[in-house]
Amino acid sequence: MRQELQSLPKTLAEDVARNLVMVARLLDEDPEAAYGYSRVALRLASRVAAVREAAGFAAYANQKYSEALAEFRAARRMTGSVELWPVMADCERGLGRPEKALDMAGAPEVHKLDKASQVEMRLVAAGARRDMGQLDAAIVTLQSPELASNSVQPWTARLRYAYADALLAAGREQEAREWFAKAVESDRDGSTDASDRLAELDGVEFVDALDEHEHEHEHEHEEDGGSASPTAEAGHEDETRDGKED
């Protein structure tokens, strides 16, 4: 990216770089703000492929799939790279065109992808099958050497999770539980909520210890003949409502 920015005047390159850094920092935690920075970078340097790609991911994170697809296509034209092929296919899904995503999954470009991107393409294809109500086909799509492998790669947790989720959607609950458990084993950075899904299948309920302590304290207070003040009760009601909204 730094090399691409060298084609710009120094001051302009620095301004664009600052905005791209903010896109990267905020993309996960505040995608709307990241999108704003990406638009500034795009306005300053729309002929730089890295800027178009960053703008595409920011739009994608905000579910602006048509805009994201246009930016990814522009970046691909500039670089000739196929690495954006899976996310472009997922944009087609987001636009309600799963058939197009499946066509892309079978295109020659897929053979030029690295292993990680090929796995990503498989995930997109399985998602497209599910979009079309083809649950069994989605399961078959995910069955691959990468899924069967015991080695843990950056994509392993997400692949196992997707397989477990597809099994559960098809009513194969016991198999789904096994694969959610395998996803938990490989999810070292917490990229999925596999542990929550597994607990849900096992009927485990998590209780907030702080809330339990508050309820016990109120119960003891009532037994002593006291009652919470109207202000305290109102405050507790607000906390509960805010908690539900969060």
WOWO-V920251 format. One record per residue. RES is the residue in three letters. PSI is psi in whole degrees, -180 to 180 (* if undefined). OMEGA is omega in degrees with one decimal (NA if undefined). Layout:
# WOWO-V920251
res=<RES RES>
psi=<PSI PSI>
omega=<OMEGA OMEGA>
This chain:
# WOWO-V920251
res=<MET ARG GLN GLU LEU GLN SER LEU PRO LYS THR LEU ALA GLU ASP VAL ALA ARG ASN LEU VAL MET VAL ALA ARG LEU LEU ASP GLU ASP PRO GLU ALA ALA TYR GLY TYR SER ARG VAL ALA LEU ARG LEU ALA SER ARG VAL ALA ALA VAL ARG GLU ALA ALA GLY PHE ALA ALA TYR ALA ASN GLN LYS TYR SER GLU ALA LEU ALA GLU PHE ARG ALA ALA ARG ARG MET THR GLY SER VAL GLU LEU TRP PRO VAL MET ALA ASP CYS GLU ARG GLY LEU GLY ARG PRO GLU LYS ALA LEU ASP MET ALA GLY ALA PRO GLU VAL HIS LYS LEU ASP LYS ALA SER GLN VAL GLU MET ARG LEU VAL ALA ALA GLY ALA ARG ARG ASP MET GLY GLN LEU ASP ALA ALA ILE VAL THR LEU GLN SER PRO GLU LEU ALA SER ASN SER VAL GLN PRO TRP THR ALA ARG LEU ARG TYR ALA TYR ALA ASP ALA LEU LEU ALA ALA GLY ARG GLU GLN GLU ALA ARG GLU TRP PHE ALA LYS ALA VAL GLU SER ASP ARG ASP GLY SER THR ASP ALA SER ASP ARG LEU ALA GLU LEU ASP GLY VAL GLU PHE VAL ASP ALA LEU ASP GLU HIS GLU HIS GLU HIS GLU HIS GLU HIS GLU GLU ASP GLY GLY SER ALA SER PRO THR ALA GLU ALA GLY HIS GLU ASP GLU THR ARG ASP GLY LYS GLU ASP>
psi=<-42 -40 -40 -37 -15 -15 -10 158 147 -49 -42 -43 -40 -41 -44 -43 -43 -43 -37 -36 -42 -35 -47 -40 -36 -8 -41 -43 -28 73 -30 -42 -39 -40 -40 -44 -37 -34 -35 -47 -39 -37 -32 -32 66 -12 7 124 -40 -34 -43 -39 -45 -41 -36 -46 -36 -42 -41 -43 -23 14 28 72 -37 -44 -43 -44 -41 -41 -41 -40 -40 -44 -39 -39 -37 -35 -26 4 151 5 -21 0 -47 -44 -30 -41 -37 -30 -38 -40 -46 -27 6 27 65 -31 -40 -40 -39 -38 -42 -32 -23 8 158 -27 -30 -34 -17 -6 154 174 -45 -42 -32 -39 -42 -40 -37 -40 -42 -43 -41 -39 -38 -41 -42 -37 -33 5 15 74 -45 -40 -35 -42 -46 -39 -36 -16 115 167 -35 -36 -39 -19 143 -14 146 118 170 -26 -6 -48 -44 -37 -45 -39 -46 -39 -44 -43 -39 -41 -43 -40 -29 3 10 71 -44 -43 -39 -42 -43 -41 -29 -39 -41 -35 -40 -43 -35 -6 79 -23 11 37 -13 170 36 -37 -39 -42 -39 -43 -39 -42 -31 -1 23 132 133 135 135 115 -34 -44 -40 -43 -40 -42 -39 -41 -42 -40 -42 -38 -39 -37 -29 0 1 175 150 145 154 -38 -44 -42 -42 -40 -41 -37 -40 -41 -41 -44 -44 -38 -40 -38 -36 *>
omega=<178.5 179.6 178.6 -177.8 179.7 178.1 -178.9 171.3 -171.1 -178.3 178.9 179.2 179.5 178.3 179.2 -179.0 179.7 -179.9 178.9 176.7 -179.9 175.6 -178.5 -178.1 -171.4 -170.6 -177.6 -173.2 -179.2 -175.4 179.9 177.6 177.7 178.9 178.8 178.2 -179.7 179.3 177.3 179.3 -179.5 179.1 -177.8 -172.4 -176.2 -178.6 177.7 -174.8 -178.9 178.4 179.1 178.9 179.0 177.7 177.9 -179.6 177.8 177.3 179.0 -179.9 178.7 177.8 174.0 -167.2 179.3 179.0 179.5 -179.0 179.2 179.9 179.0 177.6 179.2 179.4 -179.5 177.8 -177.7 -173.4 -174.8 -178.4 178.6 -171.8 179.5 -175.0 -179.4 -178.2 174.0 177.4 179.2 174.1 176.8 174.8 -178.8 178.9 178.3 -179.7 -178.8 178.5 177.9 178.3 178.5 175.9 179.8 179.2 179.4 -176.8 179.5 -179.5 -176.7 -178.6 179.7 -178.4 172.6 -174.5 -178.8 -179.0 175.7 175.7 178.0 178.6 177.8 177.7 179.2 -180.0 178.0 176.7 178.1 176.8 178.4 176.8 -177.6 178.7 -177.7 -173.1 -179.8 178.8 177.7 178.7 -180.0 -179.8 -177.4 178.9 -172.1 175.7 179.8 178.6 -176.7 -176.0 177.1 178.8 -178.3 178.6 -179.5 -177.7 -170.8 -176.4 -178.1 179.1 178.3 179.2 -179.7 179.3 178.1 -179.0 178.4 177.1 -179.9 178.6 179.6 177.6 -178.9 -168.5 -177.0 177.1 178.8 179.4 -179.9 -177.1 172.4 177.8 177.6 177.4 178.2 -179.1 -175.5 -176.0 -173.9 -177.7 177.4 -177.8 178.1 174.0 -176.8 -179.4 177.8 179.8 178.6 178.4 178.8 178.9 180.0 179.2 -179.7 177.8 178.1 -178.2 177.1 -176.7 -179.9 178.2 178.9 -179.6 179.6 -179.8 178.7 -179.8 178.9 -179.3 178.4 -179.6 179.3 179.3 177.9 178.4 179.7 176.3 179.5 178.8 177.9 -178.9 180.0 179.6 -179.9 179.9 179.5 178.8 179.0 -180.0 179.8 -179.8 178.6 -180.0 178.7 -179.2 178.9 NA>
